[in-house]
Amino acid sequence: MENIARILEINQVTHDVKSFKIEKPSGYSFIPGQATDVSVNKPGWEKELRPFTFTCLNDQPYLEFTIKRYADHKGVTDQVHRLNVGDGLIIRDVWGAIAYKGPGYFIAGGAGITPFIAILRQLHNDNKLQGNKLIFANKTSADIIYKKELTNMLGNDFINVLSKEHPLSQNGNTLLPKNSGYRYGIIDEAFLLKEISSFSTHFYVCGPDKMIADINGILKKNGADPEQVVFEK
Ligand SMILES: Cc1cc2nc3c(=O)[nH]c(=O)nc-3n(C[C@H](O)[C@H](O)[C@H](O)COP(=O)(O)OP(=O)(O)OC[C@H]3O[C@@H](n4cnc5c(N)ncnc54)[C@H](O)[C@@H]3O)c2cc1C
């Protein structure tokens, strides 16, 4: 099934991420964490399909995607970021990316947060967030998608890890204070052993393939059985 859905609203989320609210076809529904294959309704782009996750709630009257642009790929994300309100996206049937099975640890890298956005928003809406923790890895603080909202939802259960920013290094024009609340480096075994109180719980991991392979290796070694989605090769 293909539907052309007009863009209703576009918001800049970070320097290279935008959210797109689009029309919701009648009868269309999804479970938080699910995705669909999207293409741009412009000549030559209709058949270039890429998967994107819904970041809205299913009971909202629109659909929303939150999309990171890879300008150097000259592909679909670059095209999507050139679109305006009123332009069309072609969406298709929904398919499962990652499903919530119960409280646990969400570990995301970059745009890998998107399936967790839908899941966490739904849990927050249902007052069922308790017992979940989010560990979110990014290169710099400027890359953190929906930082304010995630902080409001999760409080101390939201841990930000930055790989390319050091507490005392210059980040654009901002010198980060020493006690900025960020962790610095990568999510390695020492980090996970410190942060995770029990490996007998649910783990949801989403991000670039190398990050997923590394983290899953550590989780499995410690007895966990993670749910995972690879976002980038
Ligand atoms: C289930 C699932 C859900 C997803 N949901 C989301 C989401 O909600 N939001 C989101 O932002 N992302 C999401 N992603 C990731 C998203 O699908 C990719 O970022 C997207 O497919 C990239 O499309 P693109 O056409 O811009 O680039 P690509 O398809 O990666 O690349 C296009 C072309 O660029 C070239 N290329 C590839 N890599 C490079 C490189 N490093 N440098 C230069 N050129 C290169 C290649 O020739 C390639 O054919 C999801 C992925 C999956 C699997």
The ligand as an SDF file (V2000), in Angstrom:
LIG
                    3D

 53 58  0  0  0  0  0  0  0  0999 V2000
   14.2780    0.3270   10.7780 C   0  0  0  0  0  0  0  0  0  0  0  0
   14.9920    1.6220   10.5550 C   0  0  0  0  0  0  0  0  0  0  0  0
   14.3930    2.8080   10.9730 C   0  0  0  0  0  0  0  0  0  0  0  0
   15.0330    4.0320   10.7730 C   0  0  0  0  0  0  0  0  0  0  0  0
   14.4510    5.1870   11.2340 N   0  0  0  0  0  0  0  0  0  0  0  0
   15.0960    6.3650   11.1150 C   0  0  0  0  0  0  0  0  0  0  0  0
   14.5290    7.5760   11.6160 C   0  0  0  0  0  0  0  0  0  0  0  0
   13.4260    7.6030   12.1510 O   0  0  0  0  0  0  0  0  0  0  0  0
   15.2380    8.7080   11.4700 N   0  0  0  0  0  0  0  0  0  0  0  0
   16.4670    8.7490   10.8640 C   0  0  0  0  0  0  0  0  0  0  0  0
   17.0650    9.8240   10.7690 O   0  0  0  0  0  0  0  0  0  0  0  0
   17.0250    7.6210   10.3800 N   0  0  0  0  0  0  0  0  0  0  0  0
   16.3650    6.4360   10.4750 C   0  0  0  0  0  0  0  0  0  0  0  0
   16.9460    5.2990    9.9620 N   0  0  0  0  0  0  0  0  0  0  0  0
   18.2010    5.4110    9.2000 C   0  0  0  0  0  0  0  0  0  0  0  0
   17.8480    5.9000    7.8000 C   0  0  0  0  0  0  0  0  0  0  0  0
   17.0620    4.9200    7.1430 O   0  0  0  0  0  0  0  0  0  0  0  0
   19.1160    6.1950    6.9970 C   0  0  0  0  0  0  0  0  0  0  0  0
   19.7780    7.2770    7.5630 O   0  0  0  0  0  0  0  0  0  0  0  0
   18.7370    6.5220    5.5810 C   0  0  0  0  0  0  0  0  0  0  0  0
   18.3660    5.3410    4.9150 O   0  0  0  0  0  0  0  0  0  0  0  0
   19.8720    7.1720    4.8410 C   0  0  0  0  0  0  0  0  0  0  0  0
   19.3950    7.4350    3.5340 O   0  0  0  0  0  0  0  0  0  0  0  0
   20.1950    8.3250    2.4930 P   0  0  0  0  0  0  0  0  0  0  0  0
   19.5560    8.0690    1.1590 O   0  0  0  0  0  0  0  0  0  0  0  0
   20.2690    9.7460    2.9280 O   0  0  0  0  0  0  0  0  0  0  0  0
   21.6430    7.7640    2.5420 O   0  0  0  0  0  0  0  0  0  0  0  0
   22.1570    6.2730    2.1980 P   0  0  0  0  0  0  0  0  0  0  0  0
   21.1110    5.4270    1.6450 O   0  0  0  0  0  0  0  0  0  0  0  0
   22.9220    5.7990    3.3880 O   0  0  0  0  0  0  0  0  0  0  0  0
   23.1990    6.5880    1.1050 O   0  0  0  0  0  0  0  0  0  0  0  0
   22.8610    7.0070   -0.2260 C   0  0  0  0  0  0  0  0  0  0  0  0
   24.0820    6.8030   -1.0700 C   0  0  0  0  0  0  0  0  0  0  0  0
   25.1740    7.5990   -0.5320 O   0  0  0  0  0  0  0  0  0  0  0  0
   26.3830    6.8910   -0.6260 C   0  0  0  0  0  0  0  0  0  0  0  0
   26.9740    6.7950    0.7320 N   0  0  0  0  0  0  0  0  0  0  0  0
   26.6860    5.9060    1.7040 C   0  0  0  0  0  0  0  0  0  0  0  0
   27.4090    6.1290    2.8060 N   0  0  0  0  0  0  0  0  0  0  0  0
   28.1750    7.2140    2.5220 C   0  0  0  0  0  0  0  0  0  0  0  0
   29.1330    7.9490    3.2660 C   0  0  0  0  0  0  0  0  0  0  0  0
   29.4720    7.6160    4.5230 N   0  0  0  0  0  0  0  0  0  0  0  0
   29.7140    9.0160    2.6650 N   0  0  0  0  0  0  0  0  0  0  0  0
   29.3820    9.3720    1.4030 C   0  0  0  0  0  0  0  0  0  0  0  0
   28.4890    8.7090    0.6570 N   0  0  0  0  0  0  0  0  0  0  0  0
   27.9030    7.6530    1.2030 C   0  0  0  0  0  0  0  0  0  0  0  0
   26.0730    5.5370   -1.2120 C   0  0  0  0  0  0  0  0  0  0  0  0
   26.4010    5.5830   -2.5890 O   0  0  0  0  0  0  0  0  0  0  0  0
   24.5990    5.3610   -1.0240 C   0  0  0  0  0  0  0  0  0  0  0  0
   24.0090    4.5970   -2.0320 O   0  0  0  0  0  0  0  0  0  0  0  0
   16.3060    4.0650   10.1390 C   0  0  0  0  0  0  0  0  0  0  0  0
   16.9130    2.8740    9.7070 C   0  0  0  0  0  0  0  0  0  0  0  0
   16.2560    1.6630    9.9260 C   0  0  0  0  0  0  0  0  0  0  0  0
   16.9250    0.4070    9.4620 C   0  0  0  0  0  0  0  0  0  0  0  0
  1  2  1  0
  2  3  1  0
  2 52  2  0
  3  4  2  0
  4  5  1  0
  4 50  1  0
  5  6  2  0
  6  7  1  0
  6 13  1  0
  7  8  2  0
  7  9  1  0
  9 10  1  0
 10 11  2  0
 10 12  1  0
 12 13  2  0
 13 14  1  0
 14 15  1  0
 14 50  1  0
 15 16  1  0
 16 17  1  0
 16 18  1  0
 18 19  1  0
 18 20  1  0
 20 21  1  0
 20 22  1  0
 22 23  1  0
 23 24  1  0
 24 25  2  0
 24 26  1  0
 24 27  1  0
 27 28  1  0
 28 29  2  0
 28 30  1  0
 28 31  1  0
 31 32  1  0
 32 33  1  0
 33 34  1  0
 33 48  1  0
 34 35  1  0
 35 36  1  0
 35 46  1  0
 36 37  1  0
 36 45  1  0
 37 38  2  0
 38 39  1  0
 39 40  1  0
 39 45  2  0
 40 41  1  0
 40 42  2  0
 42 43  1  0
 43 44  2  0
 44 45  1  0
 46 47  1  0
 46 48  1  0
 48 49  1  0
 50 51  2  0
 51 52  1  0
 52 53  1  0
M  END
$$$$
